[in-house]
Amino acid sequence: MRLNRVYVDAALSPGLRLELPPAAGVHLAKVLRVRSGDELVVFADDGFEYRASVESVRGTRVAVAIGEARALDRESPLAVTRVPGIARA
């Protein structure tokens, strides 16, 4: 099962209940057709992502309950060295 990720420009914390921004609500309700009880991941600019569950869907208004937080670590563990290739004239 794939978890949908939604960006929210707000302060998030576990236990918080909030209504998603209109653009995200339209996408989730009309395109992805989420229903009450569906799981998703909500993230902001704080370096964490939060598991969330959909509490209600009313038209294009989607309300979610924020669950546990998990720190984001998207850096690759590989070291990369770039070397320019010089072409002959």
C-alpha positions as CSV (number, residue, x, y, z in Angstrom):
1,M,0.0,0.0,0.0
2,R,1.3,3.4,-0.9
3,L,1.2,6.3,1.5
4,N,0.5,9.7,0.0
5,R,2.6,12.6,1.1
6,V,1.2,16.0,1.7
7,Y,3.1,19.3,2.4
8,V,1.5,21.6,5.0
9,D,2.8,25.1,5.6
10,A,2.0,25.0,9.3
11,A,3.5,24.0,12.6
12,L,2.8,20.3,13.2
13,S,2.9,18.2,16.3
14,P,1.6,14.8,17.3
15,G,-2.0,14.8,18.5
16,L,-2.9,17.9,16.4
17,R,-6.0,17.9,14.3
18,L,-6.1,20.2,11.3
19,E,-7.8,20.9,8.0
20,L,-5.5,20.6,5.0
21,P,-4.9,23.5,2.6
22,P,-7.5,23.8,-0.2
23,A,-5.2,22.6,-3.0
24,A,-4.2,19.5,-1.1
25,G,-7.8,18.9,-0.1
26,V,-9.0,19.0,-3.7
27,H,-6.2,16.7,-4.8
28,L,-6.8,14.1,-2.0
29,A,-10.6,14.2,-2.2
30,K,-11.2,14.4,-6.0
31,V,-8.1,12.8,-7.5
32,L,-6.9,10.3,-5.0
33,R,-10.4,9.7,-3.5
34,V,-9.3,9.3,0.1
35,R,-11.9,8.3,2.7
36,S,-12.1,8.6,6.5
37,G,-9.6,6.3,8.1
38,D,-7.1,6.4,5.3
39,E,-3.4,6.8,6.2
40,L,-1.1,9.4,4.8
41,V,2.2,11.3,5.6
42,V,2.1,15.0,6.3
43,F,5.3,17.0,6.4
44,A,6.4,20.7,6.8
45,D,9.7,22.6,6.9
46,D,10.7,21.3,10.4
47,G,12.7,18.3,9.3
48,F,10.1,15.7,10.4
49,E,7.3,13.8,8.7
50,Y,4.2,12.8,10.5
51,R,1.9,9.8,10.1
52,A,-1.6,11.0,9.8
53,S,-5.1,9.6,9.3
54,V,-8.0,11.2,7.5
55,E,-10.8,12.1,10.0
56,S,-13.3,13.5,7.6
57,V,-13.8,14.4,3.9
58,R,-16.5,17.0,3.2
59,G,-16.5,17.9,-0.5
60,T,-12.9,19.1,-1.0
61,R,-12.3,19.8,2.7
62,V,-10.1,17.1,4.3
63,A,-9.4,17.0,8.0
64,V,-6.6,14.9,9.4
65,A,-5.3,13.8,12.8
66,I,-1.5,14.0,13.1
67,G,0.2,11.0,14.6
68,E,3.8,10.1,15.4
69,A,6.8,12.1,14.1
70,R,9.8,10.6,12.3
71,A,13.0,12.5,11.5
72,L,13.7,12.9,7.8
73,D,17.1,11.7,6.6
74,R,17.2,11.9,2.8
75,E,21.0,12.2,2.4
76,S,22.7,9.5,0.4
77,P,25.3,7.5,2.3
78,L,27.5,7.3,-0.8
79,A,30.4,9.7,-1.4
80,V,30.3,11.3,-4.8
81,T,33.3,12.7,-6.6
82,R,32.8,14.7,-9.8
83,V,35.6,15.0,-12.3
84,P,35.3,17.1,-15.4
85,G,36.1,15.4,-18.7
86,I,38.3,17.6,-20.9
87,A,37.7,17.1,-24.6
88,R,40.4,17.3,-27.2
89,A,40.4,20.2,-29.6
